Amino acid sequence: MQIQSYSRYLTPQLPTSQTAPKMVTGTSLGLPKPDTVDLRSHKARELPADAIEHHSVQFFFSTEINERLDKIFADKPPEARKAFDHILEQNFFNSQSTYTDEERAALVEVGLTQGKYLADQYMADEKNAAEFLDTLHLLAGVAKTRKVDPATGSVSYVELPQKPQGAPNDYVNPSKLMERYDPEAYKKMQAATTNPTEKVSMLIQFVKKLQHRPDWITQYRNEQATLLSDLKNTKITNRFENVNTKDTTEFVRQMNTLTENASFSAITPLLQTNLASFMKSLAKKTS
């Protein structure tokens, strides 16, 4: 390789007749003075207490459960659904890792009574209210299955039976059966993440195997039915169950009175803060 030089560009030169610059001293060089702002007397702007609003997440449990909840709240004021989501996030499935078992148990009890308040205040139809309370109790049962992996600290709950929208009641997810009865094949299928065709092929092979093992399907369906029944019938002692949920003033008064009892003395502030946050979520927006 040969490098050639070119003289198309001229080296910049200063005129020789220009007076050489000199250093001068002084307090001002004739430059414009920068604008200054005195912040010493400036008062910080304070935001209104309700300027920042927290919106609870909407949990997904199963297609059936979520469709049922959407239907229940379809004709209800938005603040009712907002308060229900608050119960799920703050009372049933709170992600605060430092809460004790006592605190979590009390929050579930409070959440059940708050749910009863929603039913009495927003659900005049008895069938609608009963369906809501049954679903609420089911989700409280799910909350009671909380487990923490001591090695990783990750939290898990029992998974509700799943089926696609429009699927028959006796639908069984073949992937779940594969995970249960052929774990080695399931691991290989999960590992084939970059090859969808291979995953489908492996699942089809397992479905063919299922044709000769109807007992797997029967056993799985029975287990899922038992799981759902156990969750629906989870026994939860609720020390707030006799609170008046038909009158708002009495509801708040009785809830606060109960949280001040000796049995709750260590967690009274937590429960009262939770109740205040729940009632705030029900406030109608005036803007």
Helices and strands as residue ranges (DSSP letters): H 63-73, H 78-86, I 87-92, H 101-122, H 126-143, E 147-148, E 155-156, H 174-181, H 183-191, H 196-210, H 214-232, H 248-259, G 262-264, H 268-281
